[in-house]
């Protein structure tokens, strides 16, 4: 899942500033690495923005508005009040980049999405016990939608 960052894809975002901000938001603690320790922003920002390009402009505003040298979580809360879209873009992009890291996923025990097979003829215990019988006996009910 590693996506190399192309300068053309993230040229409007200062990766260094964003990484410094992200390290304040998700510092190394309790056995988990900081964002910069796993190079999450550098490795995955382009991928995140390819999925959610609507985050790009608010993320640019957030990175430009916050000074990494004096950034604190209190300042993040102030950003929420000043520019909610920038706050959402920053927190969403940082979290997405961080949790895309294989190192982080391994540390939290998340293997990624795993396909599960489903047998439509295998009934679960609660179906066999008759918990749905009153619904089946009642029959279909609905309201006509207004035209």
N, C-alpha and C positions, 0 to 999 in steps of 0.2 A: 504493500500500500504506500510505499514511499514515493512521494512526488517531488521531483527536483524543482526548486524555485527558479523560475525564469525571470530575469530582470524585467522583461516586457510584461509579465503577468502581475508583478507586485511593485513596479517601479514608482508608483504613486504613494507607496507606504514606506516609511523609514523603519526597516526591519530591526535595526539596532535599538531604536527608541522603543519600538513595540516589545521587543524581548526584555528590555529593562523594566518596562511597565508590568509585563507579565510575571517577571520574577518577584515583584512586590505582591502581586495578586496570588500567585501560587509559588511560594518559596519552598526550599527544601525543608521538610519537617516530617517527623514520625516515620522515617524510613522511606519517604517518597522524595524523588529528586525535584529540583526547581525546573522551571520551564527551560532555562538556558542549559541545564545539565544534560537534557535529552535533545537539545537543538530543535525543539518542537516547532517554533515559529518558522525558522529557516526551512525546515523540511516539509511542513504541511500547510503553510498559509496559502500557497497557490491552489492547492487542492480544495481547501475549505472555501476559498473565494470562487472556485469553479462551480461549487455546489450552491453557494449563496452569494452571488454577485451583488445582491441588494445590500450586503453589509459593507461593501467597498467604500463608498463615499462617507457614511457615518464613521467608519473605522479611521479613515484619513483624518476626519475632524477630531476624533478622540486622540489620536496619536499626536496631532499638531497642537492640541489644547493642553496636553499634560506634559509637565516637565519631569522626566525620569529621575533627575537628581534630587528632587524634593517631593516626589510622589508618595502618597500614603493612601491607605484604604479610606480615610476620611475624605480625601480629595476625590476618590472614586465615587463616594456617595454624593458629593457635591455635583459631580458630572451627571449623575442620575437626575438631579433636580434641574440642572441647566440644559441638558441636551439628552433626553432619554434615548433617542435613536443611537446616539454615539455610545452611550453606556451599554446598550444592548449589543451593539456591534462589537465593542471591545470585549465584553465578557463572553459573548458567544464564540468569537473567533479564538480567543485565548484558550477557552475550555476545549473547543473542538481540536485545536492543534495539539494540546497536551494529551488528550485521550486517544488521539490517533497514534501516538508513539508506542511502538511495540514494547519498549521497556516499561512504560507506565501500565500498559494493558497486562503485561505479565505480572507486575507487582500487585495489581488489584485482583488478579485471577480471572481476567476476562479474556477468553480465547477469541472473541469476535463472534459474529453471527454464525450460527451452526444450523444447517438444514435439519429439520425434523420431519420424519415421515408421519403420515396420518392415515389410519385405517378407518374409513367411514362406517365400517360394519362392526367395529369394536366399540361396545358400549361401556361407558364409564360406570362405576358403581352407583352413583346417584341416579343415573337413568334407569338402571336395573332395579333400583329400590322404588321406582314409581314416582319420583319427585316431580316429574313433568306431566304425569297423568292428568291432573286437573286442567292444565293448559291445553293438552290435546283434546280432552273431552269438551272443553268450552268451545273449541273451534276457532276459526279465524275471526278477529274483530279489528275494525279500523274505522277511521272517519274519512269521509270523502274530502279531498282537498278542494278548497274554493277555487272557482275558475276565474 
